[in-house]
């Protein structure tokens, strides 16, 4: 059974996208190149709600639309931006993915200023390019949909370039520093956390990709850290009074990556280590003032190790197939495993449909978008995904 509350909107949106795609190509207006996509994702689980009302029901868990524009000037300056509109579970928003001035002084050195994409892992920067991959979903826990709001972009400056290394190949590098916009308590990331908001604050990091002299082989490392962030919880009854907590939040992630492309085959693997630290204190006096505000520090450290292996094959111009295995170790709690199989079919060059199945073992991410799953007792469950994308 499909959730009918979203069906009408999705049907109208897809109809409009189909009409647009039939009559359109990439536009160029006054030297401005304009591209866009519209996609819808429906999912079903045999046991649990995940990113939507998917427990024994088909649900439109996510609808997305992107429009981006690029203008290149003769002097080497480039202006680019992308608007991203989406609904995920019961949350919807229109955001600015990126909007920046980009000037390349040479192949070795360039500068971007404005809202810039976060170079984390192989696919964070290209996760919107649905046409270039076979899977409807990037590995679910490694690239979680609900974290996109703070993991994809920041406002600041980025330095980048490509350094030739002779017979050793070449290196692509980025270094960036900026500010991550605040998240309100309705963001998918925040739902279920009992927090009234999150200020991730400053972000700094970089990436290095080594393009080896072996054709199609590249390896990389990326790092970023959020610091100076503030978190405020909603009122909590801690047993001897009601209070809220506020304090500092830190978040650091490191990713090691490898990808090899040979003909119609693409093999990739990534390892990610994530560390989250919180240092909270109570905001209210408790027990009639016997426990003053700020006197109960609550310091926590959460660490996570993740890895996945993925293999895809573009069998024909229209048909692609793929498989991956993903493993997530939440060191303070549980382990999640995900085996996924996928296929994609290009009905038209501008119209792509995808189907995939996930054999899940673990339940840690079930509540990542505020989903409720009372009586979670079984770790093994299946998750089915269908997606269609129109592009121009």
N, C-alpha and C positions, 0 to 999 in steps of 0.2 A: 504494500500500500504506500502511495506517495503522499507526502505532506502537501495538502492542497492550498495552504495559505500562501505558498510562494509560487505555485504553478502558473497562475495568470501572469504575474510579472515576468517570469522567466520566458514564457511562451511569446509574449509581446516583444521582449528584448531580443530573443533569438530570431524571431521573424524579421525584425528591423535589421539585425546584423546580416541575415541571409540576403536581404534585398540590397543592402549596402555592398556586400562582398561581390554580388553578381555584377554590379555596374562599376566597381571601383578597383583601382590599383593603388600603389603608393602615390600619394598626391605630391605635387610640387607647386607651391604658390609663391611667386616672387623669390625663387631660390630657396624657399623653406620646404624641406622634405618632411612629409607628414605620414605617419604610420599608426596603426591601431589594431587592437584585438578585442573580441568579446567572447567570453567563455562561460560555461555553466557546468557544474560538477554535481552529480547525484551519487549517493552512497547508501549502502545497506550493511547491517551487521546482524549476525545470527544471535547476538546476546546483549550488546551494549550500545549506548549512545556515545558516539565519537564525532566531534565537530558538528553535531546536529542531532536531530531526533531519528537516529538510525537503528534503534533497537527493534528488530523484526519489522522494519519499514524502510522503504526507499524515501530519501529526503534530499532536497536540493541544499546541500551543505554550503556551497560557495558559488557566487556569481561574480564575475570580474570583467572590468572594461578598462583598457588603457588607450591613451592617445599620446603620442610623443611627436615632437617637432625638433628639427635640427637645421641650423643655418650656418653655413661655412662662408667665411669671407676670404678674399684673395690674399690678405696679409697673414693668414694662418689662424686667425681667431675663429673659434666655434662657439655658438650658443645652442644649448640643448636643454630640453625639459620633458617631463612625462607626468601626466595626471593619471592617477590610479583610483578607480571607484570599485568598491567591492562590498559584498555582504558575506559574512562568515557566521554560521549558526544564526543567532538572532541579532547580530551586530552589523551595522552598515556604516560606511564612511566614504568620503571623497578626500584623497590625500595627494600630496605632491611627492612623487617618488624621487625625482631629481630635477634640478634646475640650476645650471651653472654656466660660467664663462670658462672656456678652455683654450689655452694658448700653448702650442707646442713650439718651443724655441728650436728644437732639433729632435732627431730620433731618440737621442739619449735623455732629453729633459723637457718636461712640460709641467704646466700648473693648471689646476682646476680650482675655482672659487665659487662657493654657493652651497646648494644641497647636493651632496655627492653620494654615490653608492658605496656601501661597505664591502671591501674585497676580502671576503671570508670564505675559504674553501674554493672549490672549482666552480660552483654554480650559483652562489648568492647573487652575483651581479647579473646573471642571465636567466634567473628563474622565471621571468615573465615571457621568455621566448619559447613558448610552448611548441612552436613548429620545429625546433631543433632537437627535441628529445622524444623518445617513444613513450616514456612513462607519463601518466596523468599526474602522478605525485612524485616529487623528489623523496628520497628515503624519509619516512614519516617523522621519526624522532630526530634525525640528523638535521633536517631542514623543516622544522615544525611550522605549519601554516599559521598557528596562533601567535607565533613570536615575530612575525613579519613586521609588525608595527615599529619595533625598535631595532631590529636586526638588519634592516636593509639599507638605511641611509642616515646621514648626519649633516648638520650645517657647519661648514668649515672650509678647510683648504686641503688639497691633495697634491702631492708631487709624484710624478710618474715618468717612466721612460723605458726604453729598450737598449740594453747594453750588449754589444757584440762580443763574443768570446772566441772568435776564430774557429778552430777545429772542435772546440768544446760546445759549440752552439751559441745560444744567446740567453739573456736574462731579462724578463719583464719585472719591473718593480713598482710598488706604490708605497707611499708613506702618507698618513693622513692624521688630522687633528680637528676636532670640532665639538659640537654640542648636539646631544640627542633630545628631541622634544619630549615634554612630559607626557605621561600616559594617565588617562582618567580611569576610574574604577569600572567603566563599561567596556574597555578594550578586552578583546578575547583573552589576551595574556593575563589580565588582572582578575577576570571572573573566577570566583571560587577561592581567592586568596585572602578574603576578609580585609582588604586594604582599600583606603579611600583614594589612593593615588600613588604614583611613582614618578620621581624625578631622576631619571638616569644620569642627567648632567653631562659631564665631559667624557669624550671618547678619544682614544689614541691608538694607533696601530699601523700595520703595514702588511704587505705580502710580497713574496718573491717567487717567481715561476721560472724554472730552468727548462728551456726548450733544448732538449738534447740533440746531438747530431744524428740520432736515429730518427728517421722520418716518422712523425705522428706520436712521438713519446715526449711527455712533459711531466715534471714533478714540481711540487710547490709546498710552500709553508706560509701560513698566515697567522696573524696574532692581533687581537685587540682587547682593550680593557676599558670598562666603564668605571668611573670613580667620582666621588663627591656626590653620589646620588642620595636621595632622601626617600624614606618610606614611612607612611602613616597608616596604622591599622584602624579598623572600626572598633567600637567598644567591645571588650571581651570580659566575661566573668571568669576570673582566674581562681575562684574558690573562696577568697576572703575580700572580695570587692570587685567593682567594675572599673576597668581602666582601658586606655588605648596605649599603643606603643609607637614611638617614633625613633628614628635613628638613621644610621648610615648604611648604604648598600654598595657592595662592590661586585663586579662581574668580569671575569677574564676567560677568554677562550683561545685555544690554539688548535690549528688544523694542519695536518700533513696530508698531502694529496699526490696521487699518481694517475695518469690517464694515458692510454695507448690506443691510437686509431690506426687500423689497418684495413683498407678497402671499406667494406660495408660493416665491419666489426668495430665496436668501441668497448674497451674494458677500462674500468676505473675503480679506484679504492680510496677511501679517506678514513683517517683517524682523527678524532676530536677529543680534546680534554677541556672541560669546563669547570671553573671554580666560582662559587657564589658565597659571599660572606655578608652577614648582617650583624649589626651591633645595635640593639634596640634597648630603650629604657622606658619605664612606665611614665605616663603623663599625669596621673592623678595620685593624690595621697590616698592610702588605703588603711583599713582597720582603724577608722577614727583618727587618722593622722599619725598612727604609730609607725606606719611605713610611708615615709615622705616620697613625693614624686621624684622620679629619676633614680631611685635607690635600688632597683632590681634590674641590673644589666642582663641582657639575654643575647649572648654572642653565639652565632651558629656558623658552621662551615659545611657547605654541601659541595661534593665533587662528583663529576660524572665522566666516564670514559665511553666513547662510542666508536664504532667502526662499521663500515659496510663494504661489500664487494658487489659490483654491478657489471653485467655484460649485456650488450644490445646488438641486434643484427638487423640491418635494413634489407629485408629479403628481396623486395622489389621496389619500384618507384613509389608504390602506394602502401605497401605492407611492411611493418616493422614489428619485431618481437624483442622481449627483454626479460631479464630475471635479476633479482638481487637478494642478498642476505645481509641483514643489519642486526647489530648486537649493541645494546645500551646497558651499561652497568652504573646504576645510581648507587654510589658506594654506601650511602647511609640507609638505603632501603631495599630496592628490588632490582631485578634484571628483566629487561624486555628483549624479545627476539621477534624478528619480522622477516618472513620469506615471502617475496612478492613475484608474481608473474604478470606480464603485460603484453598487450598488442595495440598497435595503432593502424589506422586506415585513412588514407587521404581520399575522401570522396571527390574533392576537387582540389586544385593547388591551394585554394584559400579556405578550404573546409576540412577540418581534421576531427576524427572521432577516436577515442581511446577507451580501452577496457582493461581493468586489472583486478587481481585478487591478492589479498594479504592474509597469510596464515600467521596469526599473532600468538605470542606466548609472553604474557606480561600485561599489566594494567596501569602502569605508572602514569601514562599520559592521558588517560581517559578523561580526567577533569580539567585538561589544559585550556579549554574554552568554556568552562563553567558548566559542562554537562553533568547531570546527576545520574548516578547509577547505584541505586540502593541495593544492598545485598550482593556486592561484588564478591564472588567466592571462587570463580574459575578463572585461571590464568589464560587458558587457550580459547581463542575465538577467531572468527573469520570476518573479513571486511572486504566489501566489493565496491569498486569505484567505476563509474562511467563519466566520461567528459567529452564535451564537444567545444571546438574553438573555431571561430571565424577570424580571419586576419585580412588586413589590406596594407 
